């Protein structure tokens, strides 16, 4: 993790920075559920496979996936179903609000990673303020779906993951370190092996110390661009100051707790591998990679060290594309963007390959986005499509582009570990 950009991470002295406020969290009542682990879920956009959704629904009748991804024939019915379910769980005491407004210290530990941060309700600032920096484009239909779900449930069901670069011994760090020495509100280990702990910070002095320290910083959206766009849309719909002026976030100081950055892969549902390779022609060098997926991914990593490269799968084999034709890049990639943006793998994939070589429409029925390489390959083989596997971009490139106000192609990165959904929710009716 690059921690050299402290000055760039600070906001101007005459500008407002991050304003994190306490809220009364909604949490599961342990006595009413099988286990806390059984009612949690990954973020909604990670639960992409039907078998994954069924697995979560069957883990516990109160699994949070019934709120974040309700199942019905139409979007309107799905969202009303979520609202009815949320109201029923509150009435039945499955979920209950905490007695006092709090900031929440959240810890994840597993797979060699320790991550700690603060969960709170963040005051929403306009994009031009530069307080929260997006780095990816969003898909309008996803924003519309999330907005309707939030409107109907009047709740923030899962926090965004935001990062900032803090200073040693600053207010937020001190508050977090004191909290983790106390008994947690909850402790659970999810099936991925990660241990989760949560503490409530209710002391006004500690809350003030945390929020004052954060007020000097801007944040990068690490995960949750569509939910951030949704927050901003709903704030515009509710002109009067109130609960819609805030959104649920997890803020992590990556100077202290570096995140991992992984790629998000593409599944081209209607393009067979043979057709994809035939269309490439001489636009890229194409080589077959023998061996299992880890060997193919290692070959991809080696190739990306020298330029743009992609791994195609779906026909039982792996095909490495690298060394793109400079003339193709020259005529297909926008010239009015920084060099770092023009050379991103995601930029080359979308601008050169998807649009001009393969002519794949930018539509959800044509392109799916998967975080897991193995799942992308398996789905491509089942559907007769093409999985396009990418190598992750470096975090410092993401942050530098965001500071320039330049957004990357959608679904360019996956920061983690992501917060588990279901540990604490925010009801706008309580604010």
Number of C-alpha atoms within 10 A of each C-alpha: 14 14 15 11 13 14 10 13 20 19 19 13 8 6 11 16 25 23 22 27 20 22 25 24 28 22 20 26 14 12 10 14 17 14 18 24 21 22 24 23 25 17 22 18 14 15 19 16 12 9 10 13 19 12 11 22 20 13 16 17 14 24 23 26 25 20 23 24 20 20 16 12 7 8 14 13 13 20 26 19 20 23 21 14 17 22 14 13 16 16 11 11 14 18 23 17 20 14 10 14 20 22 25 25 26 26 20 20 16 14 10 6 14 16 21 25 26 27 29 28 26 19 17 19 18 10 13 9 13 20 24 24 25 29 27 23 16 20 16 12 12 16 19 16 15 21 22 19 27 23 17 17 23 19 22 24 24 26 28 24 24 26 27 24 26 24 15 11 10 14 19 26 22 14 20 21 13 12 19 16 9 10 11 15 12 16 15 18 17 17 10 8 11 18 17 23 19 24 23 23 22 16 12 12 10 19 20 17 16 24 21 18 18 24 17 19 24 26 26 23 23 27 26 24 23 25 23 22 22 24 23 20 15 19 21 12 10 12 10 10 9 11 18 24 19 24 27 28 24 24 28 27 22 19 19 19 16 22 22 15 19 19 20 23 30 24 25 28 20 15 21 19 25 13 12 18 17 11 15 16 11 11 19 20 15 20 12 13 18 11 10 10 16 11 13 22 20 12 16 23 17 13 19 19 10 10 13 22 26 27 26 26 27 26 19 10 17 24 22 22 22 20 15 20 12 10 9 17 18 12 12 17 17 13 11 8 12 12 9 12 22 19 14 18 21 27 23 23 20 20 20 21 23 18 15 15 19 17 13 17 12 13 10 13 10 15 20 16 20 24 20 14 20 15 16 25 27 16 20 27 19 11 15 18 25 29 34 25 28 26 26 21 18 14 18 14 13 24 23 15 20 21 18 12 15 19 19 21 20 18 21 24 26 21 21 16 20 21 23 18 20 25 26 24 22 23 20 19 9 14 15
